[in-house]
Amino acid sequence: MSYEEDITAYHLDILKEIGNIGAGNAATALSSLLGNKVDMAVPHVKVVSFDEMMDIAGGPDNVVVSVFLRIEGEMTGSMFFILSTHQAESFIRTLTNNKAFNFNEIGESEIGLSALQEMGNILSGSYLSALSDFTNLNLYPTVPAIAIDMAGAIISYGLVELSQAGDKVIVIDTELTDEGEKQEGANGQFFLLPDPESFKILFRSLGVD
């Protein structure tokens, strides 16, 4: 499978548009949840190798926070939403309105991860809904799982199937800002890893033969 040679700027623009629609839907849901206007944007979408994916996550030994889920339906695959611990704390402070939140406080970590899982539900549902609309594929997410671990350990979990047939990952950058807050917005990345046969299904649906 060598779809990377066939993926053009046009196809990346389509994926970016899908990402922005998903981000807009997620922002609406998060705004309702938080009671503040939340904006989300997708400034960049790219296709990278596994090694580049690891670098984007800060290297295999970098400790990150991950929301992981499986995609089921007419296309299957894995999806990660990965944040640095600093960015995850920023997200959670926005979500919980707890400006002092940090993972080191006993008792707070569970509350924060629960909030992050809820955000994962909203984000994954919004992105997959937009992807489904564009591709006419019936897609739905599993319940997201939260992990705090080294990036190498987290990412390798989703690579077992895909690495048998290719080494490409779709990266969707995500920016979140809460207009009710003065603090800097938080950034993270979605890593979309279609299973081998599903990679073909996805890009054929976007016009790559």
ChimeraX attribute file (.defattr): number of C-alpha atoms within 10 A of each C-alpha:
attribute: neighborCount
match mode: 1-to-1
recipient: residues
	/A:1	12
	/A:2	11
	/A:3	15
	/A:4	14
	/A:5	7
	/A:6	12
	/A:7	17
	/A:8	11
	/A:9	11
	/A:10	11
	/A:11	17
	/A:12	17
	/A:13	14
	/A:14	15
	/A:15	23
	/A:16	21
	/A:17	18
	/A:18	24
	/A:19	27
	/A:20	21
	/A:21	20
	/A:22	24
	/A:23	25
	/A:24	21
	/A:25	21
	/A:26	24
	/A:27	23
	/A:28	17
	/A:29	17
	/A:30	22
	/A:31	17
	/A:32	12
	/A:33	13
	/A:34	15
	/A:35	9
	/A:36	15
	/A:37	17
	/A:38	22
	/A:39	19
	/A:40	24
	/A:41	19
	/A:42	22
	/A:43	13
	/A:44	16
	/A:45	23
	/A:46	17
	/A:47	18
	/A:48	17
	/A:49	15
	/A:50	17
	/A:51	14
	/A:52	14
	/A:53	23
	/A:54	18
	/A:55	14
	/A:56	15
	/A:57	23
	/A:58	17
	/A:59	16
	/A:60	20
	/A:61	13
	/A:62	16
	/A:63	19
	/A:64	23
	/A:65	25
	/A:66	30
	/A:67	25
	/A:68	26
	/A:69	21
	/A:70	20
	/A:71	21
	/A:72	14
	/A:73	11
	/A:74	14
	/A:75	20
	/A:76	21
	/A:77	22
	/A:78	21
	/A:79	25
	/A:80	25
	/A:81	23
	/A:82	25
	/A:83	25
	/A:84	21
	/A:85	18
	/A:86	14
	/A:87	18
	/A:88	23
	/A:89	24
	/A:90	22
	/A:91	24
	/A:92	24
	/A:93	18
	/A:94	24
	/A:95	20
	/A:96	14
	/A:97	12
	/A:98	14
	/A:99	13
	/A:100	10
	/A:101	18
	/A:102	18
	/A:103	17
	/A:104	8
	/A:105	10
	/A:106	8
	/A:107	9
	/A:108	15
	/A:109	16
	/A:110	12
	/A:111	14
	/A:112	22
	/A:113	21
	/A:114	14
	/A:115	18
	/A:116	24
	/A:117	19
	/A:118	17
	/A:119	21
	/A:120	23
	/A:121	19
	/A:122	19
	/A:123	22
	/A:124	29
	/A:125	19
	/A:126	23
	/A:127	22
	/A:128	20
	/A:129	22
	/A:130	23
	/A:131	22
	/A:132	18
	/A:133	13
	/A:134	15
	/A:135	18
	/A:136	12
	/A:137	17
	/A:138	14
	/A:139	19
	/A:140	18
	/A:141	21
	/A:142	14
	/A:143	16
	/A:144	21
	/A:145	16
	/A:146	18
	/A:147	15
	/A:148	18
	/A:149	17
	/A:150	18
	/A:151	26
	/A:152	19
	/A:153	14
	/A:154	21
	/A:155	22
	/A:156	13
	/A:157	11
	/A:158	21
	/A:159	19
	/A:160	10
	/A:161	15
	/A:162	20
	/A:163	15
	/A:164	10
	/A:165	13
	/A:166	18
	/A:167	19
	/A:168	23
	/A:169	24
	/A:170	20
	/A:171	24
	/A:172	22
	/A:173	19
	/A:174	20
	/A:175	15
	/A:176	19
	/A:177	20
	/A:178	22
	/A:179	13
	/A:180	12
	/A:181	13
	/A:182	8
	/A:183	13
	/A:184	11
	/A:185	17
	/A:186	21
	/A:187	20
	/A:188	20
	/A:189	23
	/A:190	24
	/A:191	24
	/A:192	20
	/A:193	25
	/A:194	25
	/A:195	24
	/A:196	19
	/A:197	14
	/A:198	16
	/A:199	22
	/A:200	18
	/A:201	19
	/A:202	20
	/A:203	16
	/A:204	13
	/A:205	14
	/A:206	17
	/A:207	12
	/A:208	14
	/A:209	11
